[in-house]
Amino acid sequence: MRVLLMAVLLLLGSGQAPVTAAGTYELLFPSTALKGLEAVAAGRESGQNTLVYDRLVSGAAESQMDGRFSIGLKVKPDDKVTMALYQGTRSRGLGEYPASVGNPVIMFFLESVLADIAAQSGGSPFYMRNRIKEALLKDGQVVSVERQYENRDVAAREVTIRPFLKDKARERMGRFSELAITVTVSEEIPGWYYSLVATVPAAVGASKIGYSHAITLDGKGEGRR
């Protein structure tokens, strides 16, 4: 996972859809995403160096992590960022990354979505990974929106890509060809990302719901994680 997380660093721009690929890259993967989050010395906690995200996955394969989780991200000295995944009393470290490359939550999100849809569809994760990476390097659909953060409306941009929309293997992918990935970003949001959402509709006539994977900023403050 670590290799893809670092290799997939790409994306985003401003205004209404579409924007250039270069603008898309800069908007989705800014190296300054963690700017303003204070790094604190070991042994001290600060609300200014911690972000907490709510993660909700539904419709994933039984072998994947389905349910509600939280993700804690902490900026540490020496240009390091750590991430951990929490569910109830359980926790799992998600690695340590250079803060200078941006917020790693987007890379974790993309790799998790890839694992989920590959497990459900039975398709090649390598093929799907390449299509997602190609989509990230192409023009994205961008819409200016407003989102509420800390009881106020903030200007944001909502970017959507559909990796398999024109794929040559689209017919064989069934409902997974309809995968849509939407990322909402804002300079006024700590950590840059307000939400990251991937959706796949349910199969026609199926009793089960479609697939949804959403990571949303929950807070920034002391003692969260």
Secondary structure as the mmCIF struct_conf table of DSSP 4:
data_model
#
loop_
_struct_conf.conf_type_id
_struct_conf.id
_struct_conf.beg_label_comp_id
_struct_conf.beg_label_asym_id
_struct_conf.beg_label_seq_id
_struct_conf.end_label_comp_id
_struct_conf.end_label_asym_id
_struct_conf.end_label_seq_id
HELX_RH_AL_P HELX_RH_AL_P1 ARG A 2 ALA A 7
TURN_TY1_P TURN_TY1_P1 VAL A 8 VAL A 8
STRN STRN1 LEU A 12 LEU A 12
BEND BEND1 GLY A 15 ALA A 17
HELX_LH_PP_P HELX_LH_PP_P1 PRO A 18 PRO A 18
HELX_RH_AL_P HELX_RH_AL_P2 ALA A 21 LEU A 28
BEND BEND2 PHE A 29 PHE A 29
TURN_TY1_P TURN_TY1_P2 SER A 31 GLY A 36
HELX_LH_PP_P HELX_LH_PP_P2 LEU A 37 ALA A 39
TURN_TY1_P TURN_TY1_P3 ALA A 42 GLY A 43
HELX_RH_3T_P HELX_RH_3T_P1 GLY A 47 ASN A 49
STRN STRN2 THR A 50 SER A 58
BEND BEND3 GLY A 59 GLY A 59
TURN_TY1_P TURN_TY1_P4 GLU A 62 SER A 63
BEND BEND4 GLN A 64 GLN A 64
STRN STRN3 GLY A 67 LYS A 76
TURN_TY1_P TURN_TY1_P5 PRO A 77 ASP A 79
STRN STRN4 LYS A 80 GLN A 87
TURN_TY1_P TURN_TY1_P6 GLY A 88 THR A 89
STRN STRN5 ARG A 90 PRO A 98
HELX_RH_3T_P HELX_RH_3T_P2 ALA A 99 VAL A 101
TURN_TY1_P TURN_TY1_P7 PRO A 104 PRO A 104
HELX_RH_AL_P HELX_RH_AL_P3 VAL A 105 SER A 121
HELX_RH_AL_P HELX_RH_AL_P4 PRO A 125 LEU A 136
TURN_TY1_P TURN_TY1_P8 LEU A 137 LEU A 137
BEND BEND5 LYS A 138 LYS A 138
STRN STRN6 GLN A 141 TYR A 149
TURN_TY1_P TURN_TY1_P9 GLU A 150 ASN A 151
STRN STRN7 ARG A 152 ILE A 161
TURN_TY1_P TURN_TY1_P10 PRO A 163 LYS A 166
TURN_TY1_P TURN_TY1_P11 LYS A 168 ALA A 169
HELX_RH_AL_P HELX_RH_AL_P5 ARG A 170 MET A 173
HELX_RH_3T_P HELX_RH_3T_P3 GLY A 174 GLU A 178
STRN STRN8 ALA A 180 VAL A 185
TURN_TY1_P TURN_TY1_P12 GLU A 187 GLU A 188
BEND BEND6 ILE A 189 ILE A 189
TURN_TY1_P TURN_TY1_P13 PRO A 190 GLY A 191
BEND BEND7 TRP A 192 TRP A 192
STRN STRN9 TYR A 193 VAL A 200
HELX_LH_PP_P HELX_LH_PP_P3 PRO A 201 ALA A 203
TURN_TY1_P TURN_TY1_P14 VAL A 204 GLY A 205
BEND BEND8 SER A 207 LYS A 208
STRN STRN10 TYR A 211 GLY A 219
TURN_TY1_P TURN_TY1_P15 GLU A 222 GLY A 223
#
